[in-house]
C-alpha cells in the first residue's frame, strides 16, 4: 500500500467516533492510603445500532497504587440495566447476537463485554454483560431486556 493511502486510512480511523462509556458517577467502597479509593463506577453506553437504547453498567474499579498506575485487575462482578431513553429505531439489520461494547478491566488479559441478542418472537433486545480472561473467564454475568413496541419491527440479518 502506498504511504499516502496508509496515511488516509489512518486518518479515517482516527476520525471515526470511538465507542466509549460515559461515566455517570461512582461511590467509594474502600479507603486507600495511597492512590485512589476502591469504588463502584456506573457508566452509560448508547447502543451504536439502536437509537433510543442506553445500557447502564456498574462495575468495580480497583484503586490504590496499582489502580493509579493502571495495572490493577478489576473484579469480574458487573450489573447491567438497559432502558429505552427515546424513540427506538434500528439503523440497519442486526445480527441475532453481537458484541456491542468491550472495555479493558486489566492491563492485558481481562475485558468487560456487553452482547446484544435479538429475541424476534417477543420483539425484544436482550443485553448480557460478563467478563472474560485470556485463560480463565468468569461465569458471573447479568442480563437485561428492552421490549420494543410491536409497531417497530426489529430487522434481523
LOVEX-908016 format. One line per field, with one value per atom (N, C-alpha, C): residue number from 0; atom name; x, y, z. Coordinates in pm, 1 decimal, decimal comma, always signed. Example, Ala and Ser with C-alpha at 12.3 -4.5 7.8 and 13.67 -1.06 7.14 Angstrom:
REM LOVEX-908016
seq <- [0 / 0 / 0 / 1 / 1 / 1]
atom <- [N / CA / C / N / CA / C]
X <- [+1319,0 / +1230,0 / +1320,0 / +1285,0 / +1367,0 / +1290,0]
Y <- [-569,0 / -450,0 / -330,0 / -225,0 / -106,0 / +3,0]
Z <- [+780,0 / +780,0 / +780,0 / +708,0 / +714,0 / +787,0]
//
This chain:
REM LOVEX-908016
seq <- [0 / 0 / 0 / 1 / 1 / 1 / 2 / 2 / 2 / 3 / 3 / 3 / 4 / 4 / 4 / 5 / 5 / 5 / 6 / 6 / 6 / 7 / 7 / 7 / 8 / 8 / 8 / 9 / 9 / 9 / 10 / 10 / 10 / 11 / 11 / 11 / 12 / 12 / 12 / 13 / 13 / 13 / 14 / 14 / 14 / 15 / 15 / 15 / 16 / 16 / 16 / 17 / 17 / 17 / 18 / 18 / 18 / 19 / 19 / 19 / 20 / 20 / 20 / 21 / 21 / 21 / 22 / 22 / 22 / 23 / 23 / 23 / 24 / 24 / 24 / 25 / 25 / 25 / 26 / 26 / 26 / 27 / 27 / 27 / 28 / 28 / 28 / 29 / 29 / 29 / 30 / 30 / 30 / 31 / 31 / 31 / 32 / 32 / 32 / 33 / 33 / 33 / 34 / 34 / 34 / 35 / 35 / 35 / 36 / 36 / 36 / 37 / 37 / 37 / 38 / 38 / 38 / 39 / 39 / 39 / 40 / 40 / 40 / 41 / 41 / 41 / 42 / 42 / 42 / 43 / 43 / 43 / 44 / 44 / 44 / 45 / 45 / 45 / 46 / 46 / 46 / 47 / 47 / 47 / 48 / 48 / 48 / 49 / 49 / 49 / 50 / 50 / 50 / 51 / 51 / 51 / 52 / 52 / 52 / 53 / 53 / 53 / 54 / 54 / 54 / 55 / 55 / 55 / 56 / 56 / 56 / 57 / 57 / 57 / 58 / 58 / 58 / 59 / 59 / 59 / 60 / 60 / 60 / 61 / 61 / 61 / 62 / 62 / 62 / 63 / 63 / 63 / 64 / 64 / 64 / 65 / 65 / 65 / 66 / 66 / 66 / 67 / 67 / 67 / 68 / 68 / 68 / 69 / 69 / 69 / 70 / 70 / 70 / 71 / 71 / 71 / 72 / 72 / 72 / 73 / 73 / 73 / 74 / 74 / 74 / 75 / 75 / 75 / 76 / 76 / 76 / 77 / 77 / 77 / 78 / 78 / 78 / 79 / 79 / 79 / 80 / 80 / 80 / 81 / 81 / 81 / 82 / 82 / 82 / 83 / 83 / 83 / 84 / 84 / 84 / 85 / 85 / 85 / 86 / 86 / 86 / 87 / 87 / 87 / 88 / 88 / 88 / 89 / 89 / 89 / 90 / 90 / 90 / 91 / 91 / 91 / 92 / 92 / 92 / 93 / 93 / 93 / 94 / 94 / 94 / 95 / 95 / 95 / 96 / 96 / 96 / 97 / 97 / 97 / 98 / 98 / 98 / 99 / 99 / 99 / 100 / 100 / 100 / 101 / 101 / 101 / 102 / 102 / 102 / 103 / 103 / 103 / 104 / 104 / 104 / 105 / 105 / 105 / 106 / 106 / 106 / 107 / 107 / 107 / 108 / 108 / 108 / 109 / 109 / 109 / 110 / 110 / 110 / 111 / 111 / 111 / 112 / 112 / 112 / 113 / 113 / 113 / 114 / 114 / 114 / 115 / 115 / 115 / 116 / 116 / 116 / 117 / 117 / 117 / 118 / 118 / 118 / 119 / 119 / 119 / 120 / 120 / 120 / 121 / 121 / 121 / 122 / 122 / 122 / 123 / 123 / 123 / 124 / 124 / 124 / 125 / 125 / 125 / 126 / 126 / 126 / 127 / 127 / 127 / 128 / 128 / 128 / 129 / 129 / 129 / 130 / 130 / 130 / 131 / 131 / 131 / 132 / 132 / 132 / 133 / 133 / 133 / 134 / 134 / 134 / 135 / 135 / 135 / 136 / 136 / 136 / 137 / 137 / 137 / 138 / 138 / 138 / 139 / 139 / 139 / 140 / 140 / 140 / 141 / 141 / 141 / 142 / 142 / 142 / 143 / 143 / 143 / 144 / 144 / 144 / 145 / 145 / 145 / 146 / 146 / 146 / 147 / 147 / 147 / 148 / 148 / 148 / 149 / 149 / 149 / 150 / 150 / 150 / 151 / 151 / 151 / 152 / 152 / 152 / 153 / 153 / 153 / 154 / 154 / 154 / 155 / 155 / 155 / 156 / 156 / 156]
atom <- [N / CA / C / N / CA / C / N / CA / C / N / CA / C / N / CA / C / N / CA / C / N / CA / C / N / CA / C / N / CA / C / N / CA / C / N / CA / C / N / CA / C / N / CA / C / N / CA / C / N / CA / C / N / CA / C / N / CA / C / N / CA / C / N / CA / C / N / CA / C / N / CA / C / N / CA / C / N / CA / C / N / CA / C / N / CA / C / N / CA / C / N / CA / C / N / CA / C / N / CA / C / N / CA / C / N / CA / C / N / CA / C / N / CA / C / N / CA / C / N / CA / C / N / CA / C / N / CA / C / N / CA / C / N / CA / C / N / CA / C / N / CA / C / N / CA / C / N / CA / C / N / CA / C / N / CA / C / N / CA / C / N / CA / C / N / CA / C / N / CA / C / N / CA / C / N / CA / C / N / CA / C / N / CA / C / N / CA / C / N / CA / C / N / CA / C / N / CA / C / N / CA / C / N / CA / C / N / CA / C / N / CA / C / N / CA / C / N / CA / C / N / CA / C / N / CA / C / N / CA / C / N / CA / C / N / CA / C / N / CA / C / N / CA / C / N / CA / C / N / CA / C / N / CA / C / N / CA / C / N / CA / C / N / CA / C / N / CA / C / N / CA / C / N / CA / C / N / CA / C / N / CA / C / N / CA / C / N / CA / C / N / CA / C / N / CA / C / N / CA / C / N / CA / C / N / CA / C / N / CA / C / N / CA / C / N / CA / C / N / CA / C / N / CA / C / N / CA / C / N / CA / C / N / CA / C / N / CA / C / N / CA / C / N / CA / C / N / CA / C / N / CA / C / N / CA / C / N / CA / C / N / CA / C / N / CA / C / N / CA / C / N / CA / C / N / CA / C / N / CA / C / N / CA / C / N / CA / C / N / CA / C / N / CA / C / N / CA / C / N / CA / C / N / CA / C / N / CA / C / N / CA / C / N / CA / C / N / CA / C / N / CA / C / N / CA / C / N / CA / C / N / CA / C / N / CA / C / N / CA / C / N / CA / C / N / CA / C / N / CA / C / N / CA / C / N / CA / C / N / CA / C / N / CA / C / N / CA / C / N / CA / C / N / CA / C / N / CA / C / N / CA / C / N / CA / C / N / CA / C / N / CA / C / N / CA / C / N / CA / C / N / CA / C / N / CA / C / N / CA / C / N / CA / C / N / CA / C / N / CA / C / N / CA / C / N / CA / C / N / CA / C / N / CA / C / N / CA / C / N / CA / C / N / CA / C / N / CA / C]
X <- [+84,7 / +0,0 / +88,6 / +51,0 / +127,5 / +119,3 / +226,0 / +225,9 / +109,8 / +70,3 / -40,0 / -172,2 / -190,9 / -312,0 / -311,2 / -194,0 / -183,5 / -218,6 / -168,4 / -196,3 / -345,3 / -407,0 / -550,3 / -631,7 / -592,8 / -663,4 / -647,8 / -528,2 / -503,7 / -586,4 / -591,9 / -671,2 / -820,0 / -866,7 / -1007,5 / -1038,0 / -946,0 / -965,9 / -966,7 / -878,9 / -871,0 / -997,5 / -1051,6 / -1169,2 / -1297,5 / -1298,5 / -1418,3 / -1449,7 / -1577,1 / -1610,2 / -1587,8 / -1517,1 / -1489,9 / -1608,4 / -1644,0 / -1748,1 / -1686,3 / -1739,9 / -1685,6 / -1797,9 / -1766,2 / -1863,5 / -1860,9 / -1976,7 / -1986,8 / -2005,2 / -1909,9 / -1921,5 / -2033,5 / -2128,4 / -2242,0 / -2208,8 / -2137,1 / -2099,4 / -2027,8 / -1986,9 / -1919,7 / -1939,5 / -1918,9 / -1920,5 / -1796,6 / -1737,6 / -1620,7 / -1664,8 / -1586,8 / -1616,8 / -1508,4 / -1387,0 / -1278,3 / -1174,9 / -1138,2 / -1038,4 / -899,6 / -817,9 / -679,4 / -588,8 / -484,6 / -393,4 / -317,4 / -278,3 / -202,3 / -280,1 / -302,9 / -376,0 / -525,5 / -600,9 / -746,0 / -810,4 / -928,2 / -1003,3 / -1058,8 / -1090,1 / -1165,5 / -1306,2 / -1371,3 / -1504,7 / -1588,6 / -1715,2 / -1806,6 / -1840,1 / -1824,6 / -1846,8 / -1971,8 / -2052,5 / -2168,5 / -2141,1 / -2143,4 / -2119,3 / -2244,3 / -2261,6 / -2371,9 / -2313,2 / -2373,9 / -2335,7 / -2459,0 / -2454,1 / -2562,4 / -2538,0 / -2641,8 / -2627,1 / -2596,5 / -2485,3 / -2446,0 / -2537,4 / -2615,4 / -2701,7 / -2850,2 / -2883,0 / -3023,5 / -3040,6 / -3096,8 / -3120,7 / -3229,3 / -3212,9 / -3312,7 / -3290,8 / -3179,7 / -3149,7 / -3013,0 / -3011,9 / -2887,6 / -2874,6 / -2752,7 / -2724,8 / -2641,7 / -2682,2 / -2611,0 / -2543,6 / -2412,3 / -2334,6 / -2260,7 / -2275,0 / -2196,0 / -2090,1 / -1970,1 / -1860,1 / -1757,7 / -1679,5 / -1577,4 / -1457,3 / -1397,8 / -1275,6 / -1176,1 / -1066,1 / -964,5 / -882,0 / -860,7 / -781,9 / -641,3 / -590,8 / -455,3 / -349,5 / -228,2 / -115,7 / -135,0 / -174,9 / -194,6 / -304,9 / -412,6 / -520,6 / -475,3 / -396,0 / -345,6 / -253,8 / -178,4 / -85,4 / -151,8 / -275,7 / -346,3 / -308,3 / -251,2 / -210,1 / -291,2 / -391,8 / -476,5 / -572,1 / -613,0 / -715,1 / -845,0 / -945,5 / -1074,1 / -1149,7 / -1239,1 / -1318,5 / -1414,0 / -1459,1 / -1542,6 / -1689,1 / -1732,9 / -1874,2 / -1916,7 / -2033,3 / -2090,4 / -2241,1 / -2310,3 / -2455,2 / -2493,9 / -2606,4 / -2647,8 / -2797,9 / -2836,3 / -2977,3 / -2985,1 / -3051,9 / -3069,0 / -3211,9 / -3228,0 / -3358,3 / -3382,3 / -3509,8 / -3549,7 / -3543,5 / -3462,6 / -3445,9 / -3499,2 / -3558,6 / -3614,7 / -3684,2 / -3734,2 / -3796,6 / -3694,9 / -3732,9 / -3641,6 / -3647,8 / -3530,4 / -3521,3 / -3391,0 / -3402,2 / -3285,9 / -3230,9 / -3103,8 / -3041,2 / -3015,1 / -2991,0 / -2961,4 / -2997,9 / -3016,9 / -3048,9 / -2941,5 / -2987,3 / -2898,1 / -2868,5 / -2747,5 / -2723,0 / -2805,2 / -2836,3 / -2913,0 / -2837,2 / -2704,0 / -2620,1 / -2494,9 / -2459,6 / -2344,6 / -2286,7 / -2154,4 / -2089,2 / -2097,3 / -2152,2 / -2168,2 / -2070,5 / -2017,4 / -1920,2 / -1818,6 / -1698,3 / -1592,8 / -1501,3 / -1468,2 / -1384,3 / -1279,4 / -1157,8 / -1047,2 / -1067,6 / -1044,1 / -1052,8 / -917,9 / -818,8 / -682,7 / -589,0 / -462,0 / -364,3 / -365,2 / -373,3 / -361,9 / -471,6 / -521,2 / -589,8 / -740,2 / -798,7 / -937,8 / -1020,2 / -1140,8 / -1230,1 / -1371,9 / -1442,6 / -1585,3 / -1654,4 / -1750,2 / -1815,3 / -1966,8 / -2028,2 / -2174,1 / -2215,2 / -2304,8 / -2352,8 / -2502,2 / -2543,7 / -2685,6 / -2737,0 / -2853,5 / -2920,2 / -3060,1 / -3108,5 / -3242,3 / -3336,5 / -3440,6 / -3547,8 / -3660,2 / -3659,3 / -3754,6 / -3898,7 / -3920,3 / -4056,0 / -4124,0 / -4048,7 / -4103,5 / -4072,4 / -4005,0 / -3964,5 / -3889,9 / -3788,8 / -3714,7 / -3564,9 / -3492,8 / -3347,1 / -3298,5 / -3212,6 / -3159,3 / -3010,7 / -2968,0 / -2827,4 / -2768,1 / -2651,4 / -2579,4 / -2443,9 / -2406,0 / -2272,1 / -2198,1 / -2069,4 / -1983,1 / -1838,8 / -1747,9 / -1606,4 / -1538,1 / -1432,9 / -1356,0 / -1208,1 / -1134,3 / -989,2 / -928,7 / -804,6 / -735,8 / -737,2 / -714,8 / -705,0 / -831,1 / -882,8 / -992,4 / -1092,6 / -1208,1 / -1311,4 / -1393,4 / -1489,7 / -1575,5 / -1716,9 / -1786,1 / -1925,1 / -2021,0 / -1971,6 / -2059,4 / -2107,0 / -2238,4 / -2295,8 / -2421,6 / -2473,6 / -2600,7 / -2670,3 / -2803,5 / -2881,4 / -2995,3 / -3033,6 / -3145,9 / -3210,0 / -3331,4 / -3400,6 / -3476,7 / -3487,9 / -3565,2 / -3671,6 / -3797,1 / -3907,2 / -3931,6 / -3939,1 / -3962,5 / -4108,3 / -4173,3 / -4313,7 / -4331,4 / -4438,7 / -4464,7 / -4476,7 / -4511,5 / -4521,6 / -4383,4 / -4279,1 / -4141,3 / -4074,7 / -4077,5 / -4015,0 / -3863,0 / -3797,3 / -3650,2 / -3598,9 / -3534,7 / -3483,4 / -3360,8 / -3359,9 / -3251,9 / -3187,8 / -3055,7 / -2980,8 / -3008,7]
Y <- [-117,9 / +0,0 / +123,4 / +218,4 / +342,6 / +419,8 / +493,3 / +569,9 / +668,0 / +730,5 / +827,3 / +756,7 / +633,9 / +557,8 / +512,8 / +472,5 / +433,4 / +549,8 / +667,1 / +786,2 / +819,0 / +809,4 / +837,9 / +737,5 / +609,3 / +507,4 / +533,6 / +571,4 / +601,9 / +722,2 / +826,1 / +944,4 / +911,0 / +822,3 / +781,9 / +708,4 / +623,0 / +551,2 / +647,2 / +743,9 / +839,7 / +926,3 / +960,6 / +1046,2 / +973,7 / +840,0 / +764,2 / +782,8 / +799,4 / +813,4 / +682,4 / +687,8 / +567,8 / +539,1 / +412,4 / +374,5 / +372,4 / +451,6 / +455,8 / +481,9 / +453,8 / +473,7 / +618,6 / +664,5 / +794,6 / +766,6 / +811,0 / +785,0 / +870,2 / +803,3 / +870,4 / +910,7 / +824,2 / +853,6 / +735,8 / +752,5 / +644,8 / +662,1 / +553,7 / +556,5 / +484,3 / +536,4 / +472,2 / +350,7 / +243,4 / +123,2 / +90,1 / +141,8 / +116,5 / +228,4 / +281,5 / +387,3 / +329,4 / +401,6 / +362,9 / +477,5 / +445,2 / +547,5 / +613,1 / +530,7 / +583,2 / +551,0 / +651,4 / +632,3 / +647,9 / +630,7 / +646,9 / +534,4 / +562,5 / +460,5 / +355,7 / +235,4 / +137,7 / +194,7 / +166,5 / +222,3 / +136,3 / +170,0 / +114,3 / +228,9 / +203,9 / +304,9 / +268,2 / +367,3 / +346,8 / +420,9 / +345,0 / +400,2 / +383,6 / +472,7 / +463,7 / +435,7 / +342,1 / +306,8 / +320,1 / +404,4 / +411,9 / +303,2 / +224,8 / +119,5 / +185,1 / +148,9 / +216,4 / +187,4 / +79,5 / +44,0 / +57,6 / +89,4 / +103,5 / +238,3 / +333,6 / +465,2 / +452,1 / +523,9 / +523,9 / +420,8 / +346,6 / +247,3 / +279,2 / +289,3 / +311,7 / +202,6 / +150,1 / +49,9 / +115,3 / +90,8 / +140,0 / +19,3 / +27,2 / -83,5 / -34,7 / -110,3 / -80,1 / -188,7 / -146,2 / -241,9 / -186,5 / -277,1 / -239,4 / -177,0 / -80,7 / -16,0 / -18,0 / -88,8 / -104,1 / +23,5 / +66,5 / +186,4 / +150,9 / +229,2 / +207,1 / +242,5 / +198,5 / +228,7 / +162,9 / +33,7 / -37,3 / +28,3 / +69,4 / +136,9 / +268,9 / +344,2 / +473,0 / +456,2 / +345,9 / +320,5 / +250,6 / +207,0 / +139,1 / -5,8 / -68,3 / -208,1 / -301,9 / -248,7 / -331,6 / -413,2 / -528,3 / -608,7 / -591,5 / -534,5 / -511,3 / -642,7 / -647,5 / -767,6 / -793,7 / -919,1 / -961,9 / -923,7 / -890,7 / -862,1 / -735,0 / -742,7 / -626,1 / -643,0 / -531,5 / -531,7 / -445,6 / -478,5 / -403,9 / -376,3 / -259,3 / -223,8 / -141,8 / -194,3 / -121,4 / -69,3 / +52,5 / +116,6 / +191,7 / +203,9 / +288,8 / +431,3 / +514,9 / +653,4 / +752,4 / +699,7 / +780,9 / +688,4 / +742,2 / +655,5 / +553,7 / +425,4 / +320,6 / +309,6 / +313,9 / +288,6 / +213,5 / +116,1 / +34,1 / +86,1 / +123,0 / +187,8 / +92,1 / -35,2 / -135,9 / -271,9 / -372,4 / -505,8 / -552,8 / -612,4 / -655,8 / -804,8 / -846,5 / -990,1 / -1041,5 / -1168,3 / -1224,8 / -1209,2 / -1208,2 / -1189,6 / -1114,4 / -1010,6 / -928,2 / -860,7 / -860,6 / -783,2 / -636,8 / -555,6 / -413,9 / -324,7 / -371,8 / -294,4 / -388,1 / -337,0 / -410,9 / -308,8 / -333,1 / -239,6 / -317,3 / -266,8 / -331,4 / -322,5 / -436,3 / -439,1 / -470,5 / -498,3 / -516,2 / -475,0 / -466,6 / -418,4 / -500,2 / -633,1 / -715,1 / -818,8 / -881,4 / -1007,8 / -1009,5 / -906,9 / -914,4 / -803,1 / -838,6 / -741,5 / -756,8 / -645,9 / -644,5 / -635,6 / -724,2 / -729,0 / -714,3 / -654,0 / -644,8 / -700,0 / -797,6 / -862,8 / -834,4 / -795,1 / -776,4 / -899,5 / -950,6 / -1061,6 / -1015,6 / -1061,9 / -1025,4 / -1142,9 / -1117,7 / -1215,7 / -1175,9 / -1235,6 / -1197,6 / -1227,1 / -1339,8 / -1380,2 / -1277,4 / -1216,6 / -1120,3 / -975,0 / -954,6 / -821,4 / -747,6 / -815,2 / -765,6 / -772,3 / -672,9 / -672,7 / -716,1 / -817,0 / -871,2 / -836,2 / -782,2 / -743,1 / -824,0 / -882,6 / -964,3 / -900,3 / -889,4 / -842,2 / -951,2 / -964,6 / -1061,6 / -1017,4 / -1080,1 / -1050,4 / -1178,4 / -1162,7 / -1279,4 / -1249,7 / -1356,6 / -1351,2 / -1434,4 / -1407,5 / -1482,1 / -1631,5 / -1668,5 / -1808,8 / -1859,2 / -1784,1 / -1832,4 / -1720,4 / -1727,8 / -1625,7 / -1649,6 / -1564,6 / -1575,8 / -1608,7 / -1698,0 / -1727,1 / -1620,0 / -1524,9 / -1420,3 / -1332,3 / -1306,9 / -1230,3 / -1160,6 / -1073,3 / -1006,3 / -987,4 / -989,0 / -976,8 / -877,7 / -810,0 / -717,2 / -720,5 / -669,1 / -670,8 / -540,8 / -502,0 / -384,6 / -432,3 / -429,1 / -466,4 / -350,8 / -383,7 / -283,3 / -293,2 / -178,6 / -175,4 / -261,5 / -340,3 / -430,7 / -354,5 / -227,1 / -146,8 / -118,4 / -135,3 / -115,8 / -252,4 / -310,8 / -442,2 / -427,7 / -526,2 / -527,2 / -603,9 / -534,8 / -607,5 / -691,1 / -817,0 / -909,6 / -960,7 / -970,8 / -1024,9 / -1172,1]
Z <- [+0,0 / +0,0 / +0,0 / -82,3 / -91,5 / +40,1 / +76,3 / +201,1 / +211,0 / +100,9 / +106,7 / +138,3 / +85,7 / +116,7 / +262,2 / +312,2 / +452,8 / +544,3 / +510,7 / +590,8 / +587,2 / +470,0 / +458,3 / +540,4 / +537,1 / +615,2 / +764,7 / +807,7 / +948,4 / +993,1 / +911,6 / +945,1 / +952,3 / +865,4 / +868,7 / +999,2 / +1043,5 / +1169,6 / +1288,0 / +1287,7 / +1397,0 / +1400,2 / +1283,3 / +1276,8 / +1315,4 / +1310,1 / +1344,6 / +1492,6 / +1526,7 / +1667,8 / +1740,8 / +1850,3 / +1929,3 / +2020,1 / +2032,0 / +2125,5 / +2263,3 / +2350,2 / +2484,8 / +2583,7 / +2705,5 / +2812,4 / +2857,7 / +2897,7 / +2962,7 / +3110,7 / +3194,0 / +3337,2 / +3395,3 / +3459,7 / +3521,2 / +3664,9 / +3736,1 / +3873,7 / +3936,5 / +4060,4 / +4132,3 / +4281,6 / +4355,0 / +4501,7 / +4552,1 / +4659,0 / +4719,2 / +4800,2 / +4791,1 / +4868,9 / +4969,7 / +4951,3 / +5046,7 / +5035,8 / +5149,9 / +5156,6 / +5129,1 / +5053,4 / +5026,9 / +5072,5 / +5150,6 / +5199,0 / +5084,7 / +4987,0 / +4873,3 / +4746,1 / +4664,6 / +4539,3 / +4559,4 / +4451,9 / +4461,7 / +4543,1 / +4597,5 / +4671,6 / +4574,8 / +4628,4 / +4550,5 / +4534,2 / +4421,5 / +4400,5 / +4307,7 / +4303,8 / +4205,2 / +4110,3 / +3981,2 / +3878,4 / +3799,3 / +3765,8 / +3678,9 / +3548,0 / +3438,2 / +3304,9 / +3219,6 / +3123,2 / +3026,6 / +2889,1 / +2818,5 / +2682,0 / +2593,6 / +2492,5 / +2395,1 / +2290,8 / +2261,3 / +2161,8 / +2027,6 / +1962,7 / +1838,5 / +1720,2 / +1726,2 / +1612,7 / +1643,7 / +1768,6 / +1806,9 / +1876,2 / +1802,9 / +1862,2 / +1968,5 / +2079,5 / +2184,4 / +2293,6 / +2289,6 / +2393,4 / +2454,5 / +2587,1 / +2661,9 / +2767,1 / +2782,0 / +2885,4 / +2994,8 / +3118,6 / +3235,5 / +3300,2 / +3316,5 / +3371,4 / +3494,7 / +3604,5 / +3723,9 / +3737,7 / +3774,8 / +3790,9 / +3889,1 / +3945,0 / +4042,9 / +3972,5 / +4038,7 / +3989,9 / +4104,1 / +4085,6 / +4188,6 / +4200,9 / +4322,9 / +4349,0 / +4394,9 / +4486,8 / +4538,3 / +4436,0 / +4463,3 / +4374,3 / +4238,2 / +4239,5 / +4111,9 / +4028,6 / +4094,2 / +4022,8 / +3963,6 / +4039,3 / +3991,6 / +3871,3 / +3869,9 / +3759,5 / +3641,1 / +3658,9 / +3550,4 / +3531,8 / +3636,5 / +3623,2 / +3712,0 / +3779,9 / +3866,0 / +3780,0 / +3833,0 / +3767,1 / +3843,5 / +3777,1 / +3841,8 / +3857,4 / +3957,0 / +3983,4 / +3868,3 / +3857,8 / +3746,2 / +3760,4 / +3879,2 / +3900,3 / +3826,5 / +3762,4 / +3695,3 / +3693,8 / +3683,6 / +3675,1 / +3555,9 / +3492,0 / +3373,1 / +3378,3 / +3330,8 / +3313,0 / +3184,7 / +3084,0 / +2958,5 / +2953,7 / +2905,9 / +2904,9 / +2774,8 / +2741,6 / +2630,9 / +2682,3 / +2617,2 / +2660,4 / +2557,1 / +2451,4 / +2343,8 / +2246,6 / +2136,2 / +2036,5 / +1983,9 / +1981,5 / +1936,6 / +1785,0 / +1723,3 / +1579,6 / +1553,4 / +1466,0 / +1431,3 / +1299,7 / +1300,5 / +1185,3 / +1069,6 / +1100,7 / +998,3 / +1054,4 / +967,6 / +1019,9 / +1119,3 / +1229,0 / +1335,8 / +1324,5 / +1359,0 / +1374,2 / +1492,6 / +1495,4 / +1607,2 / +1738,5 / +1731,2 / +1850,3 / +1809,3 / +1888,4 / +1852,2 / +1975,9 / +1986,1 / +2092,6 / +2053,9 / +2144,7 / +2113,3 / +2188,6 / +2301,6 / +2378,0 / +2440,7 / +2458,6 / +2525,7 / +2592,3 / +2717,7 / +2792,6 / +2870,7 / +2872,0 / +2942,2 / +3093,3 / +3162,6 / +3308,6 / +3373,4 / +3292,0 / +3341,7 / +3228,6 / +3260,8 / +3163,8 / +3035,0 / +3045,9 / +2925,3 / +2905,1 / +3010,3 / +2992,2 / +3018,2 / +3072,9 / +3115,2 / +3052,2 / +3005,1 / +2941,9 / +2994,1 / +3006,4 / +3035,5 / +2899,4 / +2875,1 / +2744,4 / +2759,0 / +2659,5 / +2651,2 / +2515,3 / +2519,1 / +2397,2 / +2383,2 / +2261,6 / +2231,8 / +2158,7 / +2202,3 / +2135,9 / +2097,1 / +1984,8 / +1939,8 / +1963,8 / +2041,4 / +2063,7 / +1968,2 / +1849,8 / +1744,0 / +1785,1 / +1850,3 / +1886,2 / +1976,0 / +2065,9 / +2161,2 / +2124,6 / +2010,1 / +1963,5 / +2074,5 / +2127,8 / +2243,4 / +2217,9 / +2269,3 / +2266,9 / +2403,8 / +2407,1 / +2531,5 / +2536,5 / +2650,2 / +2667,7 / +2782,1 / +2756,8 / +2853,8 / +2879,9 / +3007,7 / +3039,7 / +3116,3 / +3086,9 / +3153,5 / +3133,5 / +3204,6 / +3181,1 / +3138,6 / +3061,8 / +3021,7 / +3039,3 / +3042,4 / +3055,4 / +2944,7 / +2914,6 / +2810,7 / +2841,0 / +2967,6 / +3004,0 / +3073,6 / +3170,9 / +3254,3 / +3277,2 / +3209,3 / +3225,3 / +3349,7 / +3373,9 / +3490,9 / +3446,1 / +3518,8 / +3484,7 / +3536,6 / +3614,3 / +3668,1 / +3552,5 / +3551,2 / +3442,2 / +3489,8 / +3407,5 / +3433,9 / +3300,0 / +3303,7 / +3180,6 / +3202,1 / +3095,9 / +3097,1 / +2958,8 / +2948,4 / +2819,8 / +2798,8 / +2672,4 / +2633,2 / +2534,7 / +2577,4 / +2488,6 / +2391,7 / +2264,9 / +2160,8 / +2118,4 / +2102,4 / +2060,2 / +1935,1 / +1932,1 / +1818,6 / +1686,8 / +1691,3 / +1569,8 / +1509,8 / +1589,6 / +1541,5 / +1532,6 / +1415,7 / +1397,3 / +1402,9 / +1463,5 / +1471,7 / +1350,0 / +1253,9 / +1137,4 / +1176,6 / +1133,7 / +1167,8 / +1039,3 / +1041,5 / +925,9 / +911,3]
//
